[in-house]
Amino acid sequence: MPRQARLDAPGTLHLSESKLKRKVERCIEEACKKENINIKELRAGSRRRHVSQARSRIASELLEVCGIPLADIAPKVGVSTSAISKSLRKVREY
């Protein structure tokens, strides 16, 4: 296993700080292109419906697929940890 990654629980991969940042940035850029949203608009905390929905999808993917904590996701997408948590809860209720 490379020095910059370690495996704790089955399927949980921990990346170095720089690799984690790149992965988050890449995921956000790809999602914004796919959703046709400006990254600046996403990071500005826009409350427009399609931007909020995209933000929820991005957060969900980063949390569930990559295992990145909400506290690390929130500042990257321009909202608080609480806002991300609430948006994910809403998505799961529907």
Secondary structure, DSSP 8 states (H G I E B T S, - for coil): --TTEEE-STT-EEE-HHHHHHHHHHHHHHHHHHHT--HHHHHTT---HHHHHHHHHHHHHHHHTT---HHHHHHHHTS-HHHHHHHHHHHHH-
